Amino acid sequence: MSAPTSASIFAPPSIEGKPTIESWSPPPATQANVDFADLHTIDLALMDSPDPAVVEELVRIVKIAIKEDGFLYVVNYGVSLDQLHRQFAIAQHLHRNISQEDQDRLLWDPESGVYSGYKRPYGWKREKLALDGIKHFNFYRPEFADINRTPTCIHPFFDEITGFCEYMTNSVNRRLLTLLSRVLELPDDYLWDNAQSKGGPTGEGYFRHALFQPLAEETKALSKGLRMHGHCDFGMLTLLFSVPVSSLQIWGTDEKWRYVKYSPGSLVVNLGETLEIISGGHFKATRHRVFEPPEDQRTFERLSIVIFESSVGDLRMEPASASPLIQREGYVNYQGCFKEFKKLRDAGMAVPTNRQWRESQIAGGREVTDVINNQVGKDRIEIDGKLFTKREFLGVTVILPV
């Protein structure tokens, strides 16, 4: 195999001459006795090691992490803590200063199949539903191409947002895909060349500025502490930046939810369903959710920035049959999404394209406050005493832990 791509260091645009904005001060991490998930950590700078044994050990750790959890911490990926906190400061500035005019003008419409634009704290539809306390702004390719599709308050900092996303997609994401290609024993750029979408700072994916307000009692009464349903991301990699407020939880192999621990400056990476299918089930799309934090953090806002990397929309998700790993070990059928797509293929039916798959799930999303559908007999079923959501999209049954 060719040598790994040399790691670059993020060089953000200058802030000289720009308006001064308030710095982001991370809230304190929880002091509660929490059962955190035990995740693997990889040092991305080790890809540049001149010692092949060091690089092979890195690939080995990645292989274990994605089979066990589908989640991993990444350190030394080229963005300093100060540079990362600057991005959080910009996100904080957006949520504190977006005008009512821009909230209305840029209001999203998920039933169109994309999250593009502004989410009010009232559910996952364009119309105002029950309070959920979650605000977003989502930057897709059209937002990056036209600054007028973004809130006016962040226009002076738009080059910084763009530069950050370009670096994360074209450098960090690409290096991670190189590692995953090596796990599949394929050429280094296989996943980048054959699956990753291109064009714009996030390809066909998107960048999200999210703000979770403290959970209101009226919301908690409906959602039982749930902020986002248990789900898998439908794309390639999700690049999430570790934050102090512990709300993100992952579903372990022991079928228990555990919080993801704060690791300052670390990148938290989880694998999406596209990679599960391409890998023939060897990669694990992470089952995760957002839940109320431990008691000592329940009065804090949770600010989050996330990049959702996407595959090519016209790609019909199929296993990479050229992979020596798949040829040698076959498919791993216990995985949810891969197993369900395999049923379609075995029946001689066309599987959905990536665009069809992601847009159907976005358009058909359910609210955590929807007490009508969030019950057994509707969208929920009980298996061995545990609650699961059961939905169908494009002929594919999706069963995920609540």
Secondary structure by P-SEA (a helix, b strand, c coil): ccccccbbbbbccccccccbbbbbbbcccccccccccbbbbbcccccccccaaaaaaaaaaaaaaaacccbbbbccccccaaaaaaaaaaaaaaaacccaaaaaaacccccccccccccccccccccccccccccbbbbcaaaaacccccccccccaaaaaaaaaaaaaccaaaaaaaaaaaaaccccccccccccccccccccccccbbbbccccaaaaaaccccccccccccccbbbbcccccccccccccccbbbbbbbbccbbbbbbcaaaaaaaccccccccccccccccccccbbbbbbbbbbbcccccccccccccccccccccccccaaaaaaaaaaaaccccccaaaaaaaaaaacccccccccccccccccccccbbbbbbbcccbbbbbcc
